[in-house]
Amino acid sequence: MPRALTLLLTALVSLVCTASWALDINTATEAELDGLKGIGPAMSGAMLTERHKQPFKDWADLRRRVKGLGEKKAARLSAEGLTVNGQTFGGKP
């Protein structure tokens, strides 16, 4: 296989994997949230209830409105792929 084609396929696979890995809190389904390690039915329910009132603005807003979501848990969920408006817990897009 030509080197250029190999590089193109590698880049495409990387892009697809990265794109499907991120899960935004404001668009995620209950099943998608439950699928993240560290989120159970109670927390996903609380997240969806609060999101129904108003979408989350940022991680601080999410943490303020969802009981039990501290700094360490937010960092772990971000590492699992959860984002708020496309932002990771550290603030990176």
PDB file of N, CA, C and O in Angstrom, chain B, residues numbered from 101:
ATOM      1  N   MET B 101       0.857  -1.176   0.000  1.00  0.00           N
ATOM      2  CA  MET B 101       0.000   0.000   0.000  1.00  0.00           C
ATOM      3  C   MET B 101       0.899   1.233   0.000  1.00  0.00           C
ATOM      4  O   MET B 101       1.851   1.293   0.778  1.00  0.00           O
ATOM      5  N   PRO B 102       0.624   2.203  -0.840  1.00  0.00           N
ATOM      6  CA  PRO B 102       1.443   3.409  -0.874  1.00  0.00           C
ATOM      7  C   PRO B 102       1.404   4.123   0.474  1.00  0.00           C
ATOM      8  O   PRO B 102       0.399   4.094   1.184  1.00  0.00           O
ATOM      9  N   ARG B 103       2.512   4.757   0.803  1.00  0.00           N
ATOM     10  CA  ARG B 103       2.661   5.430   2.103  1.00  0.00           C
ATOM     11  C   ARG B 103       1.602   6.519   2.308  1.00  0.00           C
ATOM     12  O   ARG B 103       1.074   6.662   3.410  1.00  0.00           O
ATOM     13  N   ALA B 104       1.294   7.273   1.279  1.00  0.00           N
ATOM     14  CA  ALA B 104       0.305   8.354   1.389  1.00  0.00           C
ATOM     15  C   ALA B 104      -1.075   7.795   1.740  1.00  0.00           C
ATOM     16  O   ALA B 104      -1.801   8.380   2.544  1.00  0.00           O
ATOM     17  N   LEU B 105      -1.431   6.668   1.137  1.00  0.00           N
ATOM     18  CA  LEU B 105      -2.720   6.052   1.421  1.00  0.00           C
ATOM     19  C   LEU B 105      -2.763   5.533   2.862  1.00  0.00           C
ATOM     20  O   LEU B 105      -3.776   5.662   3.548  1.00  0.00           O
ATOM     21  N   THR B 106      -1.666   4.955   3.301  1.00  0.00           N
ATOM     22  CA  THR B 106      -1.578   4.474   4.679  1.00  0.00           C
ATOM     23  C   THR B 106      -1.748   5.626   5.660  1.00  0.00           C
ATOM     24  O   THR B 106      -2.483   5.505   6.640  1.00  0.00           O
ATOM     25  N   LEU B 107      -1.075   6.740   5.403  1.00  0.00           N
ATOM     26  CA  LEU B 107      -1.195   7.908   6.284  1.00  0.00           C
ATOM     27  C   LEU B 107      -2.622   8.463   6.272  1.00  0.00           C
ATOM     28  O   LEU B 107      -3.142   8.860   7.315  1.00  0.00           O
ATOM     29  N   LEU B 108      -3.243   8.490   5.116  1.00  0.00           N
ATOM     30  CA  LEU B 108      -4.607   8.986   5.006  1.00  0.00           C
ATOM     31  C   LEU B 108      -5.574   8.102   5.789  1.00  0.00           C
ATOM     32  O   LEU B 108      -6.426   8.609   6.519  1.00  0.00           O
ATOM     33  N   LEU B 109      -5.448   6.803   5.643  1.00  0.00           N
ATOM     34  CA  LEU B 109      -6.317   5.880   6.371  1.00  0.00           C
ATOM     35  C   LEU B 109      -6.098   5.982   7.877  1.00  0.00           C
ATOM     36  O   LEU B 109      -7.058   5.942   8.647  1.00  0.00           O
ATOM     37  N   THR B 110      -4.862   6.110   8.294  1.00  0.00           N
ATOM     38  CA  THR B 110      -4.553   6.260   9.716  1.00  0.00           C
ATOM     39  C   THR B 110      -5.182   7.531  10.269  1.00  0.00           C
ATOM     40  O   THR B 110      -5.762   7.519  11.354  1.00  0.00           O
ATOM     41  N   ALA B 111      -5.069   8.620   9.530  1.00  0.00           N
ATOM     42  CA  ALA B 111      -5.657   9.888   9.958  1.00  0.00           C
ATOM     43  C   ALA B 111      -7.174   9.788  10.023  1.00  0.00           C
ATOM     44  O   ALA B 111      -7.786  10.308  10.956  1.00  0.00           O
ATOM     45  N   LEU B 112      -7.778   9.138   9.065  1.00  0.00           N
ATOM     46  CA  LEU B 112      -9.229   8.982   9.032  1.00  0.00           C
ATOM     47  C   LEU B 112      -9.723   8.147  10.213  1.00  0.00           C
ATOM     48  O   LEU B 112     -10.695   8.519  10.870  1.00  0.00           O
ATOM     49  N   VAL B 113      -9.071   7.040  10.481  1.00  0.00           N
ATOM     50  CA  VAL B 113      -9.444   6.192  11.615  1.00  0.00           C
ATOM     51  C   VAL B 113      -9.288   6.963  12.913  1.00  0.00           C
ATOM     52  O   VAL B 113     -10.145   6.873  13.792  1.00  0.00           O
ATOM     53  N   SER B 114      -8.221   7.710  13.046  1.00  0.00           N
ATOM     54  CA  SER B 114      -7.992   8.514  14.242  1.00  0.00           C
ATOM     55  C   SER B 114      -9.086   9.552  14.419  1.00  0.00           C
ATOM     56  O   SER B 114      -9.574   9.759  15.530  1.00  0.00           O
ATOM     57  N   LEU B 115      -9.470  10.198  13.344  1.00  0.00           N
ATOM     58  CA  LEU B 115     -10.515  11.216  13.392  1.00  0.00           C
ATOM     59  C   LEU B 115     -11.851  10.609  13.792  1.00  0.00           C
ATOM     60  O   LEU B 115     -12.559  11.171  14.627  1.00  0.00           O
ATOM     61  N   VAL B 116     -12.199   9.484  13.215  1.00  0.00           N
ATOM     62  CA  VAL B 116     -13.467   8.823  13.525  1.00  0.00           C
ATOM     63  C   VAL B 116     -13.482   8.373  14.978  1.00  0.00           C
ATOM     64  O   VAL B 116     -14.486   8.553  15.667  1.00  0.00           O
ATOM     65  N   CYS B 117     -12.400   7.799  15.448  1.00  0.00           N
ATOM     66  CA  CYS B 117     -12.333   7.340  16.837  1.00  0.00           C
ATOM     67  C   CYS B 117     -12.431   8.511  17.798  1.00  0.00           C
ATOM     68  O   CYS B 117     -13.124   8.420  18.811  1.00  0.00           O
ATOM     69  N   THR B 118     -11.762   9.591  17.506  1.00  0.00           N
ATOM     70  CA  THR B 118     -11.802  10.768  18.374  1.00  0.00           C
ATOM     71  C   THR B 118     -13.187  11.377  18.363  1.00  0.00           C
ATOM     72  O   THR B 118     -13.701  11.745  19.420  1.00  0.00           O
ATOM     73  N   ALA B 119     -13.792  11.492  17.225  1.00  0.00           N
ATOM     74  CA  ALA B 119     -15.109  12.113  17.118  1.00  0.00           C
ATOM     75  C   ALA B 119     -16.165  11.297  17.848  1.00  0.00           C
ATOM     76  O   ALA B 119     -17.059  11.875  18.466  1.00  0.00           O
ATOM     77  N   SER B 120     -16.090   9.989  17.796  1.00  0.00           N
ATOM     78  CA  SER B 120     -17.099   9.168  18.446  1.00  0.00           C
ATOM     79  C   SER B 120     -16.822   9.008  19.931  1.00  0.00           C
ATOM     80  O   SER B 120     -17.692   8.552  20.673  1.00  0.00           O
ATOM     81  N   TRP B 121     -15.647   9.367  20.372  1.00  0.00           N
ATOM     82  CA  TRP B 121     -15.275   9.208  21.757  1.00  0.00           C
ATOM     83  C   TRP B 121     -15.876  10.297  22.619  1.00  0.00           C
ATOM     84  O   TRP B 121     -16.275  10.023  23.751  1.00  0.00           O
ATOM     85  N   ALA B 122     -15.955  11.519  22.129  1.00  0.00           N
ATOM     86  CA  ALA B 122     -16.495  12.632  22.906  1.00  0.00           C
ATOM     87  C   ALA B 122     -18.015  12.513  23.007  1.00  0.00           C
ATOM     88  O   ALA B 122     -18.698  12.191  22.036  1.00  0.00           O
ATOM     89  N   LEU B 123     -18.520  12.781  24.202  1.00  0.00           N
ATOM     90  CA  LEU B 123     -19.948  12.706  24.471  1.00  0.00           C
ATOM     91  C   LEU B 123     -20.350  13.973  25.211  1.00  0.00           C
ATOM     92  O   LEU B 123     -19.959  14.176  26.361  1.00  0.00           O
ATOM     93  N   ASP B 124     -21.132  14.824  24.553  1.00  0.00           N
ATOM     94  CA  ASP B 124     -21.504  16.082  25.183  1.00  0.00           C
ATOM     95  C   ASP B 124     -22.715  15.893  26.092  1.00  0.00           C
ATOM     96  O   ASP B 124     -23.709  15.280  25.702  1.00  0.00           O
ATOM     97  N   ILE B 125     -22.619  16.421  27.292  1.00  0.00           N
ATOM     98  CA  ILE B 125     -23.675  16.299  28.293  1.00  0.00           C
ATOM     99  C   ILE B 125     -24.996  16.884  27.810  1.00  0.00           C
ATOM    100  O   ILE B 125     -26.059  16.413  28.214  1.00  0.00           O
ATOM    101  N   ASN B 126     -24.950  17.884  26.969  1.00  0.00           N
ATOM    102  CA  ASN B 126     -26.174  18.550  26.522  1.00  0.00           C
ATOM    103  C   ASN B 126     -26.899  17.827  25.391  1.00  0.00           C
ATOM    104  O   ASN B 126     -28.006  18.218  25.023  1.00  0.00           O
ATOM    105  N   THR B 127     -26.293  16.778  24.835  1.00  0.00           N
ATOM    106  CA  THR B 127     -26.942  16.028  23.763  1.00  0.00           C
ATOM    107  C   THR B 127     -26.987  14.529  24.033  1.00  0.00           C
ATOM    108  O   THR B 127     -27.634  13.787  23.293  1.00  0.00           O
ATOM    109  N   ALA B 128     -26.318  14.081  25.068  1.00  0.00           N
ATOM    110  CA  ALA B 128     -26.226  12.651  25.364  1.00  0.00           C
ATOM    111  C   ALA B 128     -27.570  12.076  25.807  1.00  0.00           C
ATOM    112  O   ALA B 128     -28.365  12.743  26.469  1.00  0.00           O
ATOM    113  N   THR B 129     -27.800  10.831  25.428  1.00  0.00           N
ATOM    114  CA  THR B 129     -28.997  10.125  25.879  1.00  0.00           C
ATOM    115  C   THR B 129     -28.725   9.507  27.247  1.00  0.00           C
ATOM    116  O   THR B 129     -27.582   9.444  27.701  1.00  0.00           O
ATOM    117  N   GLU B 130     -29.783   9.058  27.884  1.00  0.00           N
ATOM    118  CA  GLU B 130     -29.636   8.399  29.182  1.00  0.00           C
ATOM    119  C   GLU B 130     -28.750   7.156  29.057  1.00  0.00           C
ATOM    120  O   GLU B 130     -27.892   6.910  29.905  1.00  0.00           O
ATOM    121  N   ALA B 131     -28.964   6.386  28.006  1.00  0.00           N
ATOM    122  CA  ALA B 131     -28.167   5.176  27.796  1.00  0.00           C
ATOM    123  C   ALA B 131     -26.691   5.513  27.592  1.00  0.00           C
ATOM    124  O   ALA B 131     -25.820   4.813  28.108  1.00  0.00           O
ATOM    125  N   GLU B 132     -26.405   6.576  26.845  1.00  0.00           N
ATOM    126  CA  GLU B 132     -25.014   6.978  26.627  1.00  0.00           C
ATOM    127  C   GLU B 132     -24.359   7.412  27.937  1.00  0.00           C
ATOM    128  O   GLU B 132     -23.208   7.067  28.204  1.00  0.00           O
ATOM    129  N   LEU B 133     -25.093   8.167  28.750  1.00  0.00           N
ATOM    130  CA  LEU B 133     -24.545   8.593  30.037  1.00  0.00           C
ATOM    131  C   LEU B 133     -24.319   7.403  30.949  1.00  0.00           C
ATOM    132  O   LEU B 133     -23.281   7.308  31.604  1.00  0.00           O
ATOM    133  N   ASP B 134     -25.292   6.488  30.998  1.00  0.00           N
ATOM    134  CA  ASP B 134     -25.149   5.286  31.831  1.00  0.00           C
ATOM    135  C   ASP B 134     -23.975   4.423  31.376  1.00  0.00           C
ATOM    136  O   ASP B 134     -23.411   3.672  32.171  1.00  0.00           O
ATOM    137  N   GLY B 135     -23.611   4.528  30.114  1.00  0.00           N
ATOM    138  CA  GLY B 135     -22.504   3.741  29.585  1.00  0.00           C
ATOM    139  C   GLY B 135     -21.135   4.231  30.027  1.00  0.00           C
ATOM    140  O   GLY B 135     -20.141   3.523  29.865  1.00  0.00           O
ATOM    141  N   LEU B 136     -21.073   5.437  30.584  1.00  0.00           N
ATOM    142  CA  LEU B 136     -19.790   5.958  31.064  1.00  0.00           C
ATOM    143  C   LEU B 136     -19.492   5.405  32.447  1.00  0.00           C
ATOM    144  O   LEU B 136     -20.365   5.375  33.315  1.00  0.00           O
ATOM    145  N   LYS B 137     -18.279   4.977  32.644  1.00  0.00           N
ATOM    146  CA  LYS B 137     -17.854   4.483  33.946  1.00  0.00           C
ATOM    147  C   LYS B 137     -17.952   5.627  34.957  1.00  0.00           C
ATOM    148  O   LYS B 137     -17.387   6.700  34.745  1.00  0.00           O
ATOM    149  N   GLY B 138     -18.662   5.396  36.042  1.00  0.00           N
ATOM    150  CA  GLY B 138     -18.810   6.418  37.068  1.00  0.00           C
ATOM    151  C   GLY B 138     -20.167   7.096  37.070  1.00  0.00           C
ATOM    152  O   GLY B 138     -20.478   7.873  37.973  1.00  0.00           O
ATOM    153  N   ILE B 139     -20.988   6.798  36.046  1.00  0.00           N
ATOM    154  CA  ILE B 139     -22.342   7.351  36.005  1.00  0.00           C
ATOM    155  C   ILE B 139     -23.330   6.202  36.068  1.00  0.00           C
ATOM    156  O   ILE B 139     -23.325   5.306  35.223  1.00  0.00           O
ATOM    157  N   GLY B 140     -24.159   6.245  37.065  1.00  0.00           N
ATOM    158  CA  GLY B 140     -25.210   5.243  37.202  1.00  0.00           C
ATOM    159  C   GLY B 140     -26.558   5.862  36.908  1.00  0.00           C
ATOM    160  O   GLY B 140     -26.636   7.031  36.529  1.00  0.00           O
ATOM    161  N   PRO B 141     -27.623   5.091  37.080  1.00  0.00           N
ATOM    162  CA  PRO B 141     -28.965   5.587  36.781  1.00  0.00           C
ATOM    163  C   PRO B 141     -29.356   6.840  37.581  1.00  0.00           C
ATOM    164  O   PRO B 141     -30.008   7.734  37.042  1.00  0.00           O
ATOM    165  N   ALA B 142     -28.968   6.909  38.843  1.00  0.00           N
ATOM    166  CA  ALA B 142     -29.333   8.074  39.661  1.00  0.00           C
ATOM    167  C   ALA B 142     -28.663   9.348  39.140  1.00  0.00           C
ATOM    168  O   ALA B 142     -29.312  10.387  39.016  1.00  0.00           O
ATOM    169  N   MET B 143     -27.378   9.266  38.839  1.00  0.00           N
ATOM    170  CA  MET B 143     -26.674  10.457  38.367  1.00  0.00           C
ATOM    171  C   MET B 143     -27.118  10.846  36.965  1.00  0.00           C
ATOM    172  O   MET B 143     -27.301  12.031  36.687  1.00  0.00           O
ATOM    173  N   SER B 144     -27.295   9.873  36.078  1.00  0.00           N
ATOM    174  CA  SER B 144     -27.744  10.225  34.725  1.00  0.00           C
ATOM    175  C   SER B 144     -29.141  10.841  34.785  1.00  0.00           C
ATOM    176  O   SER B 144     -29.441  11.766  34.030  1.00  0.00           O
ATOM    177  N   GLY B 145     -29.995  10.337  35.673  1.00  0.00           N
ATOM    178  CA  GLY B 145     -31.328  10.917  35.841  1.00  0.00           C
ATOM    179  C   GLY B 145     -31.254  12.357  36.320  1.00  0.00           C
ATOM    180  O   GLY B 145     -31.973  13.222  35.820  1.00  0.00           O
ATOM    181  N   ALA B 146     -30.373  12.616  37.298  1.00  0.00           N
ATOM    182  CA  ALA B 146     -30.201  13.982  37.803  1.00  0.00           C
ATOM    183  C   ALA B 146     -29.668  14.900  36.702  1.00  0.00           C
ATOM    184  O   ALA B 146     -30.106  16.044  36.577  1.00  0.00           O
ATOM    185  N   MET B 147     -28.729  14.401  35.911  1.00  0.00           N
ATOM    186  CA  MET B 147     -28.173  15.198  34.814  1.00  0.00           C
ATOM    187  C   MET B 147     -29.252  15.553  33.794  1.00  0.00           C
ATOM    188  O   MET B 147     -29.339  16.695  33.343  1.00  0.00           O
ATOM    189  N   LEU B 148     -30.067  14.570  33.437  1.00  0.00           N
ATOM    190  CA  LEU B 148     -31.105  14.812  32.443  1.00  0.00           C
ATOM    191  C   LEU B 148     -32.198  15.747  32.982  1.00  0.00           C
ATOM    192  O   LEU B 148     -32.725  16.580  32.246  1.00  0.00           O
ATOM    193  N   THR B 149     -32.527  15.603  34.255  1.00  0.00           N
ATOM    194  CA  THR B 149     -33.520  16.486  34.868  1.00  0.00           C
ATOM    195  C   THR B 149     -33.043  17.930  34.843  1.00  0.00           C
ATOM    196  O   THR B 149     -33.795  18.833  34.474  1.00  0.00           O
ATOM    197  N   GLU B 150     -31.804  18.143  35.232  1.00  0.00           N
ATOM    198  CA  GLU B 150     -31.248  19.501  35.232  1.00  0.00           C
ATOM    199  C   GLU B 150     -31.093  20.041  33.817  1.00  0.00           C
ATOM    200  O   GLU B 150     -31.347  21.220  33.571  1.00  0.00           O
ATOM    201  N   ARG B 151     -30.678  19.189  32.889  1.00  0.00           N
ATOM    202  CA  ARG B 151     -30.518  19.624  31.498  1.00  0.00           C
ATOM    203  C   ARG B 151     -31.854  20.020  30.895  1.00  0.00           C
ATOM    204  O   ARG B 151     -31.924  20.936  30.076  1.00  0.00           O
ATOM    205  N   HIS B 152     -32.918  19.329  31.298  1.00  0.00           N
ATOM    206  CA  HIS B 152     -34.250  19.654  30.791  1.00  0.00           C
ATOM    207  C   HIS B 152     -34.662  21.067  31.217  1.00  0.00           C
ATOM    208  O   HIS B 152     -35.350  21.763  30.469  1.00  0.00           O
ATOM    209  N   LYS B 153     -34.251  21.486  32.398  1.00  0.00           N
ATOM    210  CA  LYS B 153     -34.547  22.833  32.885  1.00  0.00           C
ATOM    211  C   LYS B 153     -33.808  23.873  32.052  1.00  0.00           C
ATOM    212  O   LYS B 153     -34.368  24.904  31.679  1.00  0.00           O
ATOM    213  N   GLN B 154     -32.548  23.585  31.772  1.00  0.00           N
ATOM    214  CA  GLN B 154     -31.692  24.492  30.999  1.00  0.00           C
ATOM    215  C   GLN B 154     -30.399  23.755  30.664  1.00  0.00           C
ATOM    216  O   GLN B 154     -29.836  23.089  31.533  1.00  0.00           O
ATOM    217  N   PRO B 155     -29.910  23.859  29.418  1.00  0.00           N
ATOM    218  CA  PRO B 155     -28.636  23.215  29.077  1.00  0.00           C
ATOM    219  C   PRO B 155     -27.513  23.719  29.983  1.00  0.00           C
ATOM    220  O   PRO B 155     -27.545  24.846  30.479  1.00  0.00           O
ATOM    221  N   PHE B 156     -26.528  22.858  30.182  1.00  0.00           N
ATOM    222  CA  PHE B 156     -25.381  23.218  31.008  1.00  0.00           C
ATOM    223  C   PHE B 156     -24.483  24.182  30.242  1.00  0.00           C
ATOM    224  O   PHE B 156     -24.205  23.972  29.061  1.00  0.00           O
ATOM    225  N   LYS B 157     -24.033  25.234  30.912  1.00  0.00           N
ATOM    226  CA  LYS B 157     -23.180  26.242  30.294  1.00  0.00           C
ATOM    227  C   LYS B 157     -21.729  25.801  30.236  1.00  0.00           C
ATOM    228  O   LYS B 157     -21.044  25.987  29.231  1.00  0.00           O
ATOM    229  N   ASP B 158     -21.276  25.210  31.335  1.00  0.00           N
ATOM    230  CA  ASP B 158     -19.880  24.799  31.452  1.00  0.00           C
ATOM    231  C   ASP B 158     -19.773  23.777  32.584  1.00  0.00           C
ATOM    232  O   ASP B 158     -20.771  23.407  33.201  1.00  0.00           O
ATOM    233  N   TRP B 159     -18.548  23.332  32.841  1.00  0.00           N
ATOM    234  CA  TRP B 159     -18.343  22.324  33.885  1.00  0.00           C
ATOM    235  C   TRP B 159     -18.734  22.848  35.261  1.00  0.00           C
ATOM    236  O   TRP B 159     -19.270  22.095  36.074  1.00  0.00           O
ATOM    237  N   ALA B 160     -18.480  24.108  35.533  1.00  0.00           N
ATOM    238  CA  ALA B 160     -18.849  24.675  36.839  1.00  0.00           C
ATOM    239  C   ALA B 160     -20.371  24.626  37.016  1.00  0.00           C
ATOM    240  O   ALA B 160     -20.857  24.301  38.099  1.00  0.00           O
ATOM    241  N   ASP B 161     -21.108  24.940  35.976  1.00  0.00           N
ATOM    242  CA  ASP B 161     -22.562  24.887  36.017  1.00  0.00           C
ATOM    243  C   ASP B 161     -23.036  23.448  36.240  1.00  0.00           C
ATOM    244  O   ASP B 161     -23.918  23.208  37.065  1.00  0.00           O
ATOM    245  N   LEU B 162     -22.461  22.502  35.519  1.00  0.00           N
ATOM    246  CA  LEU B 162     -22.805  21.087  35.681  1.00  0.00           C
ATOM    247  C   LEU B 162     -22.541  20.628  37.112  1.00  0.00           C
ATOM    248  O   LEU B 162     -23.397  19.992  37.727  1.00  0.00           O
ATOM    249  N   ARG B 163     -21.376  20.943  37.636  1.00  0.00           N
ATOM    250  CA  ARG B 163     -21.011  20.526  38.996  1.00  0.00           C
ATOM    251  C   ARG B 163     -21.899  21.180  40.046  1.00  0.00           C
ATOM    252  O   ARG B 163     -22.214  20.556  41.059  1.00  0.00           O
ATOM    253  N   ARG B 164     -22.300  22.406  39.824  1.00  0.00           N
ATOM    254  CA  ARG B 164     -23.146  23.129  40.769  1.00  0.00           C
ATOM    255  C   ARG B 164     -24.561  22.528  40.812  1.00  0.00           C
ATOM    256  O   ARG B 164     -25.182  22.470  41.874  1.00  0.00           O
ATOM    257  N   ARG B 165     -25.059  22.089  39.667  1.00  0.00           N
ATOM    258  CA  ARG B 165     -26.444  21.635  39.563  1.00  0.00           C
ATOM    259  C   ARG B 165     -26.648  20.142  39.777  1.00  0.00           C
ATOM    260  O   ARG B 165     -27.774  19.716  40.035  1.00  0.00           O
ATOM    261  N   VAL B 166     -25.595  19.333  39.679  1.00  0.00           N
ATOM    262  CA  VAL B 166     -25.731  17.881  39.847  1.00  0.00           C
ATOM    263  C   VAL B 166     -25.018  17.452  41.127  1.00  0.00           C
ATOM    264  O   VAL B 166     -23.792  17.506  41.223  1.00  0.00           O
ATOM    265  N   LYS B 167     -25.809  17.027  42.099  1.00  0.00           N
ATOM    266  CA  LYS B 167     -25.284  16.597  43.393  1.00  0.00           C
ATOM    267  C   LYS B 167     -24.372  15.374  43.216  1.00  0.00           C
ATOM    268  O   LYS B 167     -24.688  14.452  42.464  1.00  0.00           O
ATOM    269  N   GLY B 168     -23.250  15.385  43.916  1.00  0.00           N
ATOM    270  CA  GLY B 168     -22.330  14.253  43.874  1.00  0.00           C
ATOM    271  C   GLY B 168     -21.284  14.334  42.771  1.00  0.00           C
ATOM    272  O   GLY B 168     -20.502  13.401  42.588  1.00  0.00           O
ATOM    273  N   LEU B 169     -21.263  15.429  42.046  1.00  0.00           N
ATOM    274  CA  LEU B 169     -20.296  15.584  40.954  1.00  0.00           C
ATOM    275  C   LEU B 169     -19.223  16.575  41.388  1.00  0.00           C
ATOM    276  O   LEU B 169     -19.293  17.770  41.100  1.00  0.00           O
ATOM    277  N   GLY B 170     -18.235  16.042  42.084  1.00  0.00           N
ATOM    278  CA  GLY B 170     -17.128  16.862  42.554  1.00  0.00           C
ATOM    279  C   GLY B 170     -16.034  16.993  41.520  1.00  0.00           C
ATOM    280  O   GLY B 170     -16.167  16.539  40.384  1.00  0.00           O
ATOM    281  N   GLU B 171     -14.961  17.618  41.931  1.00  0.00           N
ATOM    282  CA  GLU B 171     -13.848  17.874  41.019  1.00  0.00           C
ATOM    283  C   GLU B 171     -13.210  16.582  40.507  1.00  0.00           C
ATOM    284  O   GLU B 171     -12.943  16.455  39.313  1.00  0.00           O
ATOM    285  N   LYS B 172     -12.966  15.623  41.407  1.00  0.00           N
ATOM    286  CA  LYS B 172     -12.317  14.371  40.991  1.00  0.00           C
ATOM    287  C   LYS B 172     -13.201  13.578  40.033  1.00  0.00           C
ATOM    288  O   LYS B 172     -12.722  13.052  39.029  1.00  0.00           O
ATOM    289  N   LYS B 173     -14.492  13.497  40.348  1.00  0.00           N
ATOM    290  CA  LYS B 173     -15.396  12.748  39.486  1.00  0.00           C
ATOM    291  C   LYS B 173     -15.533  13.447  38.128  1.00  0.00           C
ATOM    292  O   LYS B 173     -15.583  12.784  37.092  1.00  0.00           O
ATOM    293  N   ALA B 174     -15.592  14.770  38.133  1.00  0.00           N
ATOM    294  CA  ALA B 174     -15.677  15.515  36.874  1.00  0.00           C
ATOM    295  C   ALA B 174     -14.445  15.247  36.013  1.00  0.00           C
ATOM    296  O   ALA B 174     -14.559  15.065  34.801  1.00  0.00           O
ATOM    297  N   ALA B 175     -13.274  15.223  36.635  1.00  0.00           N
ATOM    298  CA  ALA B 175     -12.038  14.952  35.897  1.00  0.00           C
ATOM    299  C   ALA B 175     -12.054  13.535  35.322  1.00  0.00           C
ATOM    300  O   ALA B 175     -11.623  13.324  34.188  1.00  0.00           O
ATOM    301  N   ARG B 176     -12.548  12.565  36.095  1.00  0.00           N
ATOM    302  CA  ARG B 176     -12.624  11.179  35.610  1.00  0.00           C
ATOM    303  C   ARG B 176     -13.605  11.057  34.449  1.00  0.00           C
ATOM    304  O   ARG B 176     -13.320  10.391  33.454  1.00  0.00           O
ATOM    305  N   LEU B 177     -14.767  11.705  34.582  1.00  0.00           N
ATOM    306  CA  LEU B 177     -15.758  11.641  33.506  1.00  0.00           C
ATOM    307  C   LEU B 177     -15.245  12.320  32.239  1.00  0.00           C
ATOM    308  O   LEU B 177     -15.503  11.857  31.128  1.00  0.00           O
ATOM    309  N   SER B 178     -14.531  13.401  32.412  1.00  0.00           N
ATOM    310  CA  SER B 178     -13.934  14.080  31.263  1.00  0.00           C
ATOM    311  C   SER B 178     -12.922  13.160  30.579  1.00  0.00           C
ATOM    312  O   SER B 178     -12.862  13.095  29.351  1.00  0.00           O
ATOM    313  N   ALA B 179     -12.139  12.458  31.374  1.00  0.00           N
ATOM    314  CA  ALA B 179     -11.169  11.510  30.819  1.00  0.00           C
ATOM    315  C   ALA B 179     -11.872  10.356  30.095  1.00  0.00           C
ATOM    316  O   ALA B 179     -11.310   9.765  29.172  1.00  0.00           O
ATOM    317  N   GLU B 180     -13.103  10.037  30.517  1.00  0.00           N
ATOM    318  CA  GLU B 180     -13.901   8.992  29.863  1.00  0.00           C
ATOM    319  C   GLU B 180     -14.514   9.489  28.553  1.00  0.00           C
ATOM    320  O   GLU B 180     -15.015   8.692  27.760  1.00  0.00           O
ATOM    321  N   GLY B 181     -14.475  10.821  28.324  1.00  0.00           N
ATOM    322  CA  GLY B 181     -14.991  11.377  27.074  1.00  0.00           C
ATOM    323  C   GLY B 181     -16.141  12.355  27.226  1.00  0.00           C
ATOM    324  O   GLY B 181     -16.629  12.883  26.228  1.00  0.00           O
ATOM    325  N   LEU B 182     -16.587  12.609  28.451  1.00  0.00           N
ATOM    326  CA  LEU B 182     -17.690  13.545  28.645  1.00  0.00           C
ATOM    327  C   LEU B 182     -17.209  14.985  28.459  1.00  0.00           C
ATOM    328  O   LEU B 182     -16.152  15.368  28.959  1.00  0.00           O
ATOM    329  N   THR B 183     -17.996  15.765  27.739  1.00  0.00           N
ATOM    330  CA  THR B 183     -17.694  17.186  27.539  1.00  0.00           C
ATOM    331  C   THR B 183     -18.927  18.015  27.878  1.00  0.00           C
ATOM    332  O   THR B 183     -20.043  17.498  27.929  1.00  0.00           O
ATOM    333  N   VAL B 184     -18.711  19.299  28.108  1.00  0.00           N
ATOM    334  CA  VAL B 184     -19.804  20.257  28.290  1.00  0.00           C
ATOM    335  C   VAL B 184     -19.595  21.331  27.234  1.00  0.00           C
ATOM    336  O   VAL B 184     -18.630  22.094  27.285  1.00  0.00           O
ATOM    337  N   ASN B 185     -20.506  21.377  26.285  1.00  0.00           N
ATOM    338  CA  ASN B 185     -20.375  22.299  25.147  1.00  0.00           C
ATOM    339  C   ASN B 185     -19.031  22.137  24.437  1.00  0.00           C
ATOM    340  O   ASN B 185     -18.401  23.116  24.036  1.00  0.00           O
ATOM    341  N   GLY B 186     -18.609  20.892  24.292  1.00  0.00           N
ATOM    342  CA  GLY B 186     -17.366  20.595  23.586  1.00  0.00           C
ATOM    343  C   GLY B 186     -16.097  20.788  24.392  1.00  0.00           C
ATOM    344  O   GLY B 186     -15.000  20.594  23.867  1.00  0.00           O
ATOM    345  N   GLN B 187     -16.221  21.167  25.661  1.00  0.00           N
ATOM    346  CA  GLN B 187     -15.045  21.432  26.490  1.00  0.00           C
ATOM    347  C   GLN B 187     -14.798  20.278  27.464  1.00  0.00           C
ATOM    348  O   GLN B 187     -15.733  19.755  28.070  1.00  0.00           O
ATOM    349  N   THR B 188     -13.546  19.893  27.604  1.00  0.00           N
ATOM    350  CA  THR B 188     -13.177  18.924  28.622  1.00  0.00           C
ATOM    351  C   THR B 188     -13.152  19.628  29.968  1.00  0.00           C
ATOM    352  O   THR B 188     -13.255  20.853  30.035  1.00  0.00           O
ATOM    353  N   PHE B 189     -13.015  18.858  31.036  1.00  0.00           N
ATOM    354  CA  PHE B 189     -12.992  19.460  32.374  1.00  0.00           C
ATOM    355  C   PHE B 189     -11.833  20.428  32.528  1.00  0.00           C
ATOM    356  O   PHE B 189     -11.957  21.423  33.242  1.00  0.00           O
ATOM    357  N   GLY B 190     -10.735  20.166  31.891  1.00  0.00           N
ATOM    358  CA  GLY B 190      -9.584  21.068  31.954  1.00  0.00           C
ATOM    359  C   GLY B 190      -9.749  22.312  31.098  1.00  0.00           C
ATOM    360  O   GLY B 190      -8.887  23.190  31.117  1.00  0.00           O
ATOM    361  N   GLY B 191     -10.842  22.404  30.346  1.00  0.00           N
ATOM    362  CA  GLY B 191     -11.100  23.571  29.535  1.00  0.00           C
ATOM    363  C   GLY B 191     -10.651  23.465  28.096  1.00  0.00           C
ATOM    364  O   GLY B 191     -10.773  24.425  27.336  1.00  0.00           O
ATOM    365  N   LYS B 192     -10.133  22.309  27.710  1.00  0.00           N
ATOM    366  CA  LYS B 192      -9.657  22.138  26.333  1.00  0.00           C
ATOM    367  C   LYS B 192     -10.789  21.676  25.430  1.00  0.00           C
ATOM    368  O   LYS B 192     -11.625  20.874  25.846  1.00  0.00           O
ATOM    369  N   PRO B 193     -10.826  22.170  24.203  1.00  0.00           N
ATOM    370  CA  PRO B 193     -11.879  21.722  23.261  1.00  0.00           C
ATOM    371  C   PRO B 193     -11.625  20.306  22.785  1.00  0.00           C
ATOM    372  O   PRO B 193     -12.403  19.771  21.995  1.00  0.00           O
TER     373      PRO B 193
END
